[in-house]
Amino acid sequence: MTDDDRLTTSFPLAAYAFESSPLSAARTAEFRDYLPYNQGNRTLIAEEDGTTLAAVSAIPMRQNLRGVVLPMAGVAGVATHPLARRQGHVRTLLHQLLDEMRDEGHPLSALYPFRPSFYARFGYAGLPKPRRVTFAPANLAALLRVDLPGEVGWERVAAGYPAWRAFTERNLQERHGFAIFPDHRAVGMRDRDEYWLLTARVGGEVTGAVTYRIDEHGGTLHGNELLATDPLARALLLQFFARHVDQIERITVQVPPDELPELWLTDLDVHVEARTAVPGSSAPMARLLSLDALSGLPAGPGRVRIELTGDRWLAGTHLLDGTTGVLELVDDTTGRAPTATLTAAGLSALAYGVLDPAELPLRGLGEVSVDAATELRGLFPRRVPYLFADF
Ligand SMILES: CC(C)(COP(=O)(O)OP(=O)(O)OC[C@H]1O[C@@H](n2cnc3c(N)ncnc32)[C@H](O)[C@@H]1OP(=O)(O)O)[C@@H](O)C(=O)NCCC(=O)NCCS
């Protein structure tokens, strides 16, 4: 599908799947406004006699995998007509979509599942969910008395969009798991202009940022993702929030899954939450679509022969060698027996750093000998990925 075709094919199906319905005429009229943000996406549909039976889309994104930024296919808008479900349409479309995205150079893919087990069968592994942190501004009082060597910038997000976009780009380069939209989709944030943008700056350079809105006097400051490259940046952002003590009752903000807000300040009463539930509240998932993603990654010491099984995109026997500090992959033709057999989700979970090799057999993601587990643990040390982009 391209451009205007989406208005009558994939958009109505996605609206039925994800919105309150039936739609009003006014809501349907708004579809046209979304076209520019979908222009660079790949959308496939299954059609019969002019009726759209199912649709899937991929957003061409980029993601950091253990320090290396790679093209990533963000899967979105997966929906089947209510009369055409359970007939294999999404399976067929997803296979073709990922074939195409992989062939065009996307070795990674990520998505937010309605039900993780559905996508586990397509080789995706679960990633951690970011935390939502809630606290009262009075709790930040100690920060008001501190003289911090930096400043904050405060503006509407439309005005600050170039700084925001540049800072997310910096996080993409520096943070494992971090993924950002292509320009055509990212500018939606600027165009909707629904948030304030707060930035922390040190020596003129942006080191922290958060977008937020306030619902009412005496209400809540609703923050989106709080991004900080160091503790000073975070303190500058929180100090600004502290000045809202007589304006709002509470502050809520999203933080990366490895953040520990209870350690931010002494006497901080804080509630930290990550909740997952089918179908509305999911943690993200990701997978490798191609072993090219692994070649050249920084790796710990380890050397292991693995066989990949049960997947459309990852197969064969390979020698993984990290003895030089950089992961090398050799197609193994020696005929020697592999010491680990991994599913695509199993290898993806190791690459993203979310599971220990010893967990894979327990989760049905592979057979891993004790020796192989030691080597794989060396090659793929645990990491906490932070996906960031929400789609
Ligand atoms: C969920 C949905 C996208 C599935 O599409 P579909 O075209 O019915 O799926 P398919 O028929 O291709 O199913 C593929 C496989 O998953 C299984 N499956 C389908 N729906 C499933 C579900 N809800 N839970 C678990 N497995 C499911 C099918 O049985 C099939 O298994 P098989 O490969 O062994 O035959 C569709 O039902 C839908 O649009 N639901 C509402 C919107 C939604 O939740 N979208 C998901 C957004 S991420």
The ligand as a MOL file (V3000), in Angstrom:
LIG
                    3D

  0  0  0     0  0            999 V3000
M  V30 BEGIN CTAB
M  V30 COUNTS 48 50 0 0 0
M  V30 BEGIN ATOM
M  V30 1 C -4.3990 -11.0350 16.6200 0
M  V30 2 C -4.5980 -10.9600 15.1250 0
M  V30 3 C -3.7230 -9.8630 14.5320 0
M  V30 4 C -4.2100 -12.3330 14.5270 0
M  V30 5 O -4.3590 -12.2930 13.1220 0
M  V30 6 P -4.8700 -13.5800 12.3310 0
M  V30 7 O -4.8830 -13.2260 10.8850 0
M  V30 8 O -6.1270 -14.0280 12.9600 0
M  V30 9 O -3.6910 -14.5770 12.6810 0
M  V30 10 P -3.2870 -15.9030 11.8790 0
M  V30 11 O -4.5260 -16.6210 11.4640 0
M  V30 12 O -2.2970 -15.5770 10.8180 0
M  V30 13 O -2.5870 -16.6640 13.0650 0
M  V30 14 C -1.2450 -17.0860 13.0660 0
M  V30 15 C -1.0880 -18.1230 14.1420 0
M  V30 16 O -1.3140 -17.5360 15.4410 0
M  V30 17 C -2.4150 -18.1770 16.0940 0
M  V30 18 N -3.1900 -17.1130 16.7470 0
M  V30 19 C -4.0330 -16.2410 16.1790 0
M  V30 20 N -4.5380 -15.4180 17.0950 0
M  V30 21 C -3.9850 -15.7660 18.2760 0
M  V30 22 C -4.1200 -15.2830 19.5860 0
M  V30 23 N -4.9440 -14.2790 19.8830 0
M  V30 24 N -3.3890 -15.8650 20.5490 0
M  V30 25 C -2.5730 -16.9040 20.2820 0
M  V30 26 N -2.4130 -17.4000 19.0440 0
M  V30 27 C -3.1270 -16.8480 18.0540 0
M  V30 28 C -3.1920 -18.8230 14.9850 0
M  V30 29 O -3.9020 -19.9350 15.4930 0
M  V30 30 C -2.1080 -19.2330 14.0200 0
M  V30 31 O -1.4850 -20.4140 14.4840 0
M  V30 32 P -0.8620 -21.5060 13.4580 0
M  V30 33 O 0.3250 -20.8250 12.8490 0
M  V30 34 O -0.5230 -22.6460 14.3370 0
M  V30 35 O -1.9410 -21.7890 12.4700 0
M  V30 36 C -6.0660 -10.6750 14.7680 0
M  V30 37 O -6.8670 -11.6160 15.4170 0
M  V30 38 C -6.5340 -9.2790 15.1840 0
M  V30 39 O -6.5820 -8.4010 14.3620 0
M  V30 40 N -6.8950 -9.0530 16.4660 0
M  V30 41 C -7.2940 -7.7490 16.9740 0
M  V30 42 C -6.2120 -6.7000 16.8900 0
M  V30 43 C -4.9250 -7.1100 17.5460 0
M  V30 44 O -4.9220 -7.5860 18.6560 0
M  V30 45 N -3.8250 -6.8870 16.8550 0
M  V30 46 C -2.5200 -7.2280 17.3230 0
M  V30 47 C -1.7000 -6.0110 17.4640 0
M  V30 48 S -0.0480 -6.2930 17.9380 0
M  V30 END ATOM
M  V30 BEGIN BOND
M  V30 1 1 1 2
M  V30 2 1 2 3
M  V30 3 1 2 4
M  V30 4 1 2 36
M  V30 5 1 4 5
M  V30 6 1 5 6
M  V30 7 2 6 7
M  V30 8 1 6 8
M  V30 9 1 6 9
M  V30 10 1 9 10
M  V30 11 2 10 11
M  V30 12 1 10 12
M  V30 13 1 10 13
M  V30 14 1 13 14
M  V30 15 1 14 15
M  V30 16 1 15 16
M  V30 17 1 15 30
M  V30 18 1 16 17
M  V30 19 1 17 18
M  V30 20 1 17 28
M  V30 21 1 18 19
M  V30 22 1 18 27
M  V30 23 2 19 20
M  V30 24 1 20 21
M  V30 25 1 21 22
M  V30 26 2 21 27
M  V30 27 1 22 23
M  V30 28 2 22 24
M  V30 29 1 24 25
M  V30 30 2 25 26
M  V30 31 1 26 27
M  V30 32 1 28 29
M  V30 33 1 28 30
M  V30 34 1 30 31
M  V30 35 1 31 32
M  V30 36 2 32 33
M  V30 37 1 32 34
M  V30 38 1 32 35
M  V30 39 1 36 37
M  V30 40 1 36 38
M  V30 41 2 38 39
M  V30 42 1 38 40
M  V30 43 1 40 41
M  V30 44 1 41 42
M  V30 45 1 42 43
M  V30 46 2 43 44
M  V30 47 1 43 45
M  V30 48 1 45 46
M  V30 49 1 46 47
M  V30 50 1 47 48
M  V30 END BOND
M  V30 END CTAB
M  END
